[in-house]
Amino acid sequence: MSSVGFQPETIDGGRLSEEAAERLHALKNRPDPPTINGVPMTFPPYQYRPYPRAIYHATDPTSPRLVKDEAEERNFLSRGWADSPATAEKAAATDYDKRIAIPAAERAYVDRNMSAAAKAEVAAHEAATDEHVVDVPAPKRRGRPAKVSDPAA
């Protein structure tokens, strides 16, 4: 942006638009191109290459793995790797949901036939943990242990 009140002029005395003034300012003040032994460096035009390509796994999305060709990429994609870290994390969450869905449905089926005391015990166990509860451990038996006859006697 130009300073307040300053209007750049052309050689013949006319006024420049703000866009033109900004463009000329950027051209005048840009850094010199890099050189090697005084000769400006030139770079070839960008050319897209599909491989090597980075793929990611949900266990460590910050450490990508490079694949060299399409066959290797298909191999890793079939084993839980993904094209981006976000896709890998989403796939891991979906996989976790699938793994707990069947045990949760089985427990819901069993819970419908439980007594009120058993349902209270399950609710107490669920309140004690942040994890998904599939099985509730059996309560400890109280009272005297049963007598065991000694077969050697």
C-alpha positions in Angstrom: 0.0 0.0 0.0 1.2 3.5 -0.7 1.5 6.0 2.1 -1.3 8.3 3.0 -1.8 11.2 0.7 0.8 9.9 -1.8 -0.4 9.3 -5.4 2.2 7.9 -7.7 2.5 9.6 -11.0 3.4 8.4 -14.5 6.1 10.0 -16.6 3.5 12.1 -18.4 2.0 13.4 -15.2 -1.1 11.0 -15.0 -2.1 9.0 -11.9 -1.5 5.3 -11.5 -4.1 2.9 -10.0 -3.3 1.4 -6.6 -2.9 -2.1 -8.3 -0.4 -0.7 -10.9 1.6 1.1 -8.2 1.7 -2.0 -6.0 2.9 -4.1 -9.0 5.6 -1.6 -9.9 6.7 -1.4 -6.3 7.0 -5.2 -6.0 9.0 -5.4 -9.3 11.4 -2.7 -8.2 12.0 -4.1 -4.7 12.2 -7.8 -5.5 15.4 -9.6 -4.6 17.9 -10.5 -7.2 17.6 -14.0 -8.6 20.1 -16.5 -7.2 23.3 -16.9 -9.2 26.1 -19.4 -9.6 29.4 -17.8 -10.5 27.5 -14.7 -11.6 25.2 -16.6 -13.9 21.5 -16.5 -12.9 20.0 -19.9 -12.1 17.3 -21.2 -14.2 14.8 -23.9 -13.2 13.0 -26.3 -15.5 9.2 -26.0 -15.6 7.3 -28.1 -13.1 6.4 -31.5 -14.3 3.9 -33.7 -12.3 5.2 -37.1 -11.3 2.8 -39.4 -9.4 5.6 -41.4 -7.7 7.3 -41.5 -5.3 4.3 -40.6 -3.1 3.8 -40.4 0.7 1.3 -42.5 2.4 0.3 -42.4 6.1 -0.8 -44.8 8.9 -3.1 -43.9 11.8 -0.7 -45.2 14.4 1.9 -42.5 13.5 0.5 -39.9 11.0 3.6 -37.8 11.4 5.9 -40.4 9.8 4.9 -41.0 6.2 6.2 -43.8 4.1 7.2 -43.4 0.5 5.9 -45.8 -2.1 7.6 -46.1 -5.5 4.8 -47.3 -7.7 1.1 -48.1 -8.0 1.4 -51.8 -7.0 3.3 -50.9 -3.8 0.7 -48.2 -3.1 -2.2 -50.6 -3.5 -0.4 -53.1 -1.2 -0.1 -50.5 1.6 -3.6 -49.1 1.1 -5.0 -52.5 1.6 -3.2 -52.8 4.9 -4.7 -49.7 6.5 -2.5 -46.9 5.1 -4.1 -43.8 3.6 -3.3 -40.9 1.2 -3.3 -38.3 4.0 -3.0 -38.1 7.8 -6.6 -37.0 8.1 -7.9 -39.9 6.1 -5.7 -42.3 8.1 -7.1 -41.0 11.4 -10.7 -41.2 10.1 -10.1 -44.8 9.0 -8.7 -45.8 12.4 -11.8 -44.3 14.1 -14.1 -46.2 11.8 -12.2 -49.4 12.4 -12.4 -48.9 16.1 -16.2 -48.4 15.8 -16.6 -51.5 13.8 -14.6 -53.6 16.3 -16.7 -52.6 19.2 -20.1 -52.7 17.4 -20.7 -56.4 17.5 -19.7 -56.9 21.2 -21.9 -53.9 22.1 -24.9 -55.4 20.3 -24.3 -58.8 21.9 -24.2 -57.2 25.4 -27.3 -55.1 24.7 -29.1 -58.4 23.8 -28.0 -60.1 27.0 -28.8 -57.0 29.1 -32.5 -57.1 28.3 -32.9 -60.3 30.2 -30.9 -59.2 33.3 -32.4 -58.6 36.7 -32.5 -55.1 38.2 -29.7 -56.0 40.6 -27.5 -57.2 37.7 -28.3 -54.1 35.7 -27.3 -51.9 38.7 -24.0 -53.8 38.9 -23.3 -53.2 35.2 -24.2 -49.5 35.5 -21.8 -49.2 38.5 -19.0 -50.9 36.5 -19.6 -48.6 33.5 -19.5 -45.5 35.7 -16.1 -46.6 37.1 -14.3 -46.7 33.7 -14.0 -44.5 30.6 -13.6 -47.5 28.3 -16.4 -49.3 26.5 -17.6 -52.2 28.7 -18.2 -55.5 27.0 -17.9 -57.9 29.9 -18.4 -57.2 33.6 -16.2 -59.3 35.9 -18.0 -61.8 38.1 -18.5 -60.6 41.7 -16.3 -62.0 44.4 -18.0 -64.7 46.4 -18.6 -63.9 50.0 -18.9 -66.2 53.0 -17.0 -69.3 53.9 -15.3 -71.3 51.3 -16.8 -74.6 50.5 -15.3 -77.7 52.2 -13.1 -79.7 50.0 -12.7 -83.3 51.0 -9.1 -84.6 50.9 -9.0 -87.6 48.6 -5.7 -88.7 50.2 -7.2 -89.1 53.6 
